[in-house]
């Protein structure tokens, strides 16, 4: 049984470009001009917290999160990965996987914090050029998850 909630942004829309859709979750690429390679792992059913899931589902979610992090690190070559699960604005279980670089707009602050510097167009272009490889590698890596 699928539990969706009317009016929930992540129940009613993909939340980004779908890279992999499985029965229990999807992985999307977020269209963020300042953070190419920003992905989300979104649980399909409308639940608020990881602890709302049964143990096997929690294990699945965490395994997928680590797989996504691995691909983002391998392809995007960031200085750091930020993992976040807030849900304060959209209380639907999802994780952000954000590649971070010392020259990104907010580093070392969170991406939702105050900007520390202007965008670096040349660096952003290099990162955008990696998105094709990120898509392909993510699809390949997650193909075992049905």
N, C-alpha and C positions, 0 to 999 in steps of 0.2 A: 504494500500500500504506500502510495506517495503522499506525503504531507506537504502541501504548498499553502502559502498564505497570500490571499488577495491583497494587493497594495505593496507587497514586498518587492523591491527592485531586483533582488537576486532570484526570486521565484518567477518573476515575470519577464526577465531579460537575461541574456547570457552573462553579462557583466564584463564583456570583452570579446576578443576574437577567440573562438573555441579552438583549442589545439588538440584536446582529447575529451571525449565524452564517454563516460562509463555509466553503469546503472546507478551508482551511488554518489558520484562526484563528477566535476568537470574541471579542466585546467584551461585557463584563458590567458591570453596576452593582452595586457592593458595598453590602450593607446594613450601613452603619456609622453609628450614631446621632450620632457626633461629627463625621463628615465626609461630609455629603450631597454627592453628585456624584462620589464616589470611584469610579473605573472601573479595570478591568483589561483588558489586551489579552493573551489567552492563545493561545499556539500550540497547534494541535491535537495534532500528534505529540509524543510524549514525548522531548524533547531537553533538555539542561541549559543550553546556552549559545547565544548568537546565532551564534557561529562554528561551531556544529554544522550550521547551515543552508547551503544553496548560496547563491551570491550573489543570484540573483533572489528567493529567499525572504527573505533578509535585507533586501533593498530593499523588498519588500512589507511586511514587518513594521514597518520604520521609517516607511514612508509611512502605514500605518494608525495607528501611534502618534502621528504628527503630526496626523492628522485628528481623532483622539480628543482630543488636547490642545486643538486649535483649538475644538472644540465645547464642551468643559468651560470654557475661558476665556470664550468668547462668552456662554454661558448662565449660568454660575455666578458670573461676574465676581469671581474671586478676586484677592487681592493678588499671589499667586505660585502657580505650579504646581510640584509635586514629581514627578519621574519617578524610578522606582526599579525595578531588576531584581536581586533578591537571590537567591532560590532556595535559601537555606541550609536552611530548614525543609522546603520543598516544591521539590525540585530538578527542576522542570518549567518550561520557558521561559515566563515571563509578565512583563509590565510593569505597574506600578502608576502610575496617573495621578491625583494627589491635589490637589484645590483647597485652597489654604492662605489663611488670613486672619490679620491681626494680632491678632484677638481669639479665635482658636481655642485649644483647650486646651493645645496643645504649642508654639505659635509662640514663638520662631523655631526651636525644637528639632525634630528629626524626629518624625513622628506616633507612632513606636514608642518614643520617649524618655520622660523624666519630664515629667509634666504641669506646666505653668507657672501655670495658673489654673483656676478653675472654669468649666464650660460656660456659655455665654451663651444662655439659652433663646430670647430674642427673635431673635437672629442666626441660630440654628439653625432656627427656624421659617421665617424668610425664605428660607433656603437650601433647606429641604425643599419649600417652595412652588414652587421652580424645577425640581423633578425631573421633572414632567410635560413641561415644555418641553425639558429635557435629553433625555429619552427620545425625543421626537418628532424633535428636531434630529439626534440621533445616528443614528436609523434612516434619516432622509433622507440625511444626509451619507455614510453607509456603503453605501447601496443599490447603488452601482456595483461593489462588491466581492462577487463570487459565491463 
